Amino acid sequence: MHPCPQRRPAIIRHLLIGRARFHFFGRDGFLSIVVQSFCLVGCLSPAHADEATSADSRAKPQVYMGRRIAPTMSYSGANWLTRETRTREENPEKLLKALSLKPGQTICDFGCGNGYYTIRLAKRLGPQGTVYAVDIQPEMLDLLARAVKPRGLKNVKPVLATEKDPGLPPGAFDMVLMVDVYHELSDPAGALATVRKSLKPEGRLVLVEFREEDPTVPILPLHKMSQAQVMKEITANGFKLVAQFDDLPWQHVLGFARDDSPLKAIELKPWQPVEKAN
Ligand SMILES: C[S@@+](CC[C@H](N)C(=O)[O-])C[C@H]1O[C@@H](n2cnc3c(N)ncnc32)[C@H](O)[C@@H]1O
């Protein structure tokens, strides 16, 4: 089972979360390293440091359409993105299969981090395809480059974005994939406007987010999203739902197209817990 602060005695939980609240998600290297050492002994992972916020966002919590925006996950916690248990928790191969990728496509891994999905996408798209690996932290792109080089992948194009400008070319993408990213965008409407322009008419924006409705997913609430909230925010920004995949261990997968796309809109099927046979 994944380590989780909820399972620790209250006082330790309090200490861990209290420390993390001040430092963990900030991009300040030193303070993050202080908390990193707590993580090593305390098993506090970025996505579990729910209440962890930078000093700035504590002063003025950012809210979008009724949802508190999570702070940016610092590069100093990037090891968490390549943790051993991730395959079991997220089943990336199942996700990639569900995305029906085709060799030669152009895909954007938006908020790529250290490249956990970028590498898998690049392998699937082959030499004729391209993965734009976009992130706002140069350190994440450095880590990505270190992962890409030894694998000899020539089809990864790193893009250093800013919070205001993701730097995406218009009409370019068959898919923009955001895995565990959307909930931490500081300017969701601005990012969605650029993503919308960057999609081909039949291109899709795919959001993969930890299920808020599911109490068995041991990720703290600030880092989860409900289907209803995703639908509310994305459809308000010129998109329609065109695909849904509910078969991952912990995450929702919702696919959207531009509202003027020839792709057919579908009805959302509300997520239901799977009955476990005993
Ligand atoms: C939780 S990590 C997920 C990384 C990767 N998608 C994965 O699943 O391994 C979120 C990433 O999104 C990036 N990010 C946050 N806001 C962003 C923005 N406005 N534009 C691009 N990347 C952003 C962060 O820097 C961080 O690397």
The ligand as an ORCA input file, in Angstrom:
! r2SCAN-3c Opt
* xyz 0 1
  C       2.624     16.422    -10.754
  S       3.746     16.827    -12.038
  C       3.292     15.629    -13.285
  C       4.381     15.396    -14.287
  C       4.079     14.400    -15.400
  N       2.901     14.783    -16.150
  C       3.922     13.015    -14.857
  O       2.776     12.526    -14.787
  O       4.930     12.381    -14.510
  C       3.081     18.343    -12.691
  C       4.000     19.036    -13.666
  O       3.272     20.096    -14.311
  C       4.131     21.199    -14.479
  N       3.339     22.422    -14.629
  C       2.643     23.082    -13.682
  N       2.056     24.178    -14.215
  C       2.377     24.199    -15.528
  C       2.078     25.084    -16.610
  N       1.314     26.167    -16.434
  N       2.574     24.811    -17.834
  C       3.354     23.707    -18.021
  N       3.686     22.846    -17.019
  C       3.202     23.084    -15.788
  C       4.983     21.183    -13.228
  O       6.163     21.932    -13.384
  C       5.217     19.685    -13.047
  O       6.374     19.255    -13.695
*
